Amino acid sequence: MAALTQPKLPSVLPSRPAVQDASTTPEQIKTEVAKITDPGQTPIFICAFDKCNRLFPSRDRLMMHRKRDHESEEQGDVITWNE
């Protein structure tokens, strides 16, 4: 059985033209459940160490991952909007 590898995210995503939504009705928009949030309400920490790109809800969880999966306690290579 082949070993599973982590998916890799490109640093830049390809662009494409926007397409107008012609099927959603005003009634559907009124009933949709959504919430606008900010960095204080939605923490995201991404492990950029060795191109890992895994997401974590806190720096503590990220550092536990680093210690376990990368055998490192290095603080660098973190992408976040919370700090």
Secondary structure by P-SEA (a helix, b strand, c coil): cbbbbcbbbbcccbbbbbbbbccccaaaaaabbbbbbccccbbbbbccccccccccccaaaaaaaaacccccccccccccccc
